[in-house]
Amino acid sequence: MRSPLSLEYRVLALGILAAIIPLGSLLYFFPTQNAIYWAWVIPDPRSAMLIGSIYLMGILYFALALRTNDWVQARNGTGALLIFSITLLLASIVHYEPFRPYHPTTLIWLTIYYAGPLFLPIIYVRQEAAMPAANTQGTPIAAAWRRWLIGRGALYLTLTLLGFIFAERLASIWPWMIQPLELRTFTGQLAAVGWLGISALNGGLPWRAHRLGLMLNGLIGLAQLVAIFVNSTPYNWLSPLGIILPLIFLEWLLTPLLMVLAYEKR
């Protein structure tokens, strides 16, 4: 039995889709032209794809969420969206200077990341109140998987905090040329992945509750791996993060893939 999505959630999802369909597609597929359409100029196209990956794969996530029409499946992703929005709001406050005033994308960016922390908790609480307790039932995930999700969630939330605080220092060892604003924006992805893992602390959540969020996690990992290898700009494999970064993205892909293979046919 499903718990249908509220009208408020559907309006939110459609509004987000209206913003991320063009912006995610442009950032990921036309990264070298970002000076035309993006809120600030991103010098390296690999950085544009790094940022664009979550928007591009978010299109699939929200399309699936609307299609399944099930709050249990959309709930964890909504929490991830909230922590992602808060991280990007903080990045916007710290780095307001590079933003181009009154540029359409700047206005869209600020609207989303100021409105998100305000309206998402309201929608979340209303959906939770309307969901029957029986709807949280389903196939439980194994204890080993639960421990793995919690551990990776704690790791990525820790990396979020460290990456945000020490973005300037981190930029000096990044495998390609990147700006602190772009790094702090990327930590929003780390925060979202961390939330999807740490939500397993609620041992009563079935596989169904983790499914869509982990699928989003895996798709972002795949998009990030492609972005690393398709760009012709220099990538320093000898930098401290030259090997670690692809391994992180590979883990983002493999954990959801293995869990889907383990639980989808049950």
N, C-alpha and C positions, 0 to 999 in steps of 0.2 A: 504494500500500500504506500502510495506516494503522498508527500506533503506539498501541494502545489505552490509555486512561486507567487508571491503577492504582486499586485499591480505596481507597487512602488519599486520592487526589485526589477520587474520587467522594463519599466521606464528607465531605471538606472542602467541596466544592461544595454538597452538600445541606444541610450545616450553615449555610453562608453564606446560601443561599436561604431557609432557615427564619427567619433573622434579618432579611434585607433585604426580603422580600416585604411583611410588615406595616409595617416602619419606613419603607421607601422610598415606599410607597403613601400612608401617612399624611402624611409630610413634604411630598410633592409635591402631593397632591390636597386635603389639609386643613391647610394651613400655618398658618392663624389659630388652630387649636386645639392648637398644639404644646406649650403650657404643661401640657397634660394628659398627654401620652404621651412627650415627649422628655426627654433626660437633663439638659438645662438649658433655660431659657426663652429663646426667640429672639424679640426684640421685633418685627422686621419680617418679614412672611410671605414677602417676596421672598428673604430670606436663608435661610428654611427650605427653599424650593424650590431655591435655589442648592446647598444641601447635599444635598437629597434627590434631585437629578437623577442622580448617579452610582449611588445605591442602586437607584433605579427602573430605570435602563437596565442595571444590573448583573444584574437578574433575567433579562433577555433574553440577556445574554452567557453566564451560567452555564447557562441552559436550552439554548442553542445548543451550548455546549462539551460538555455531557453527551450531546446528540443526535448530534453529529459523532463523538464518541468518538475523538478524534485529538489526541495530545499535541503534534504539530507545530503545530497550529492554536491550542492552548490555552497554549503555552509563553510567548509574549510577554505575554499577559494575566496570567499568573501572576507574571512579573517586575514588571509594573505594579501588581498587587495588593500585592506585598511592599513596594515603595517607598511606595505609598499608605498601607499599614498603619504603616510606620515614621514617616511624617510625622504621621499622626493620633495615634500614641502620644506623639510629642514634644509635640504640641499639648495633649494631655491632661495631660502632666506640667507644662507651663508654666502651664496654666489650670485647675488642679484645683478651685479655689474655686467656680466657677459650677455645677459638677456637683452634682446632688441626690443625697446619700448614700443608698444602698440602694434607690434607684428602680430598677425592673426594667430600664429602658433603660440606665441607667448601668452596671449589672452586665453587660449584654450588650455594651455599648460596650467596657468595659475587658477583658472576656474575649476579644473579637475582636482588639483591637489590642495586647494583650500576648501572646496565643497566636500571632498571625500571624507576627511576626518569628522566633518560635521554631520553628514547624512547617513553614512554607512552604519554607525552604531544604532541609529534609530531604526533603520530597515532591519538590521540584524535582530534587535530585541523584538520587534513586531513579528518577524517570522518565527522566532523561537517560541513566542507565546502561542502562536497558532498551530504549532506542530504537535500532533498526538505523540505521547511517549512511546507507543508501539512502533512508530516509524523509525526509531533508532535500532530496531532489531535487524538481524541479518547475519551473514557469515562473518565471524570474528577473524581478525588477523592473528597469526601465530605470535607467541611471546617473543620469539627471536626477531621477527620482523618488527614488532613493536619496539623492542630495545634498540634496534638499528635505526628506526625512524627518529626516536627520541635523541639518540646520540648524534646523528647527523644534524638534527634540528638545533641542538645546543651548539654544535660546532659552527654552523653557518650563522647563527645569531651572534656568536662571539666574533666571528670574522666581520660581520656587519658593523659592529661597534668599533672594532679596531680599524677597519678600512675607512670608516667615516671620519674618525678622529685623526688618523695619520695619512690622509689621502695625499698630501703633498709629498711625504716621504715615500709612499707606495708608488707614486708616479715615476720616481727616479729608478725603480727597479722593474717597472712594467715591461713586458716584451715588445711593446711598440709605443710610439709617442702618444701620450694621453694627458689630458688636463684634469686637475683635481675635481672640477665640476662633473666631468664625465665619470670619474671613479666613484664619487659620492652618489651619482645617479645609479650606477651599477650596483652599489651596495643595497639598493632597494630590492634588486632581484635576490641577493643573498638573504635579505630579511624575509622575503616571501617564501623562499625555499625553507628557511629555518622554521617559519611558522607552520608550514605543512608537515614538518617532522615533529615539532614539539607538541602539536595537537594530539599525537598518539599518547600523550600522558593521560588522556581520557580513555581508559581501557575499555569503556563500554561502546566505543565507536566501531561499527562493523566496516568491512572492506568497502561497502557501498559509500560510506562517508569519506573515504580517502581517495576514491577512484578518480574523480575529475581533477582534483588538485594535483595528484601525482602525474596524471596524463599531461597536464600543463607543464609541470616540472620537467618531464621527459622531452617534450617538444622544444622547450627553451634550450635544454642541453644540446639537442640535435642541431638547432639553429645556430647556437654559439660555436659548435665544432665546425660547421660548414663555414661560418664567418672567418674563423682562423685560417682556414686553408685556401679559400677562394680569392682572397685579396692579394694583390701583387706588391703592396707596400711592405717594407722590411719587418720581419718578425725575428726577434733575438731569442733563439732557442737556448742560448747560454746564460740568459738572465736568470735570477733566482726563481722567477715565476714562469719561465719559458716552458717547462714541462708540467709544472703543478697546475697551471690554469687549464690546459686541455684535459688533464686527469679529473679535475673538478667537474668540467662539463660532461665528461664521459660518465662519471658517477651519477650526475643528474639524469642522464639518459638511461643507464642500466638499471638503477634501482626501480624506477617505475615500470620499465619493460619486464623485469623479472617478476615483479608483483602482479602485473597484468596477466602474465603467462600462468602464474600460480593460482590466481583467484577468479579470473573471468569465466571459466567454464564450470565453476562450482555452483 
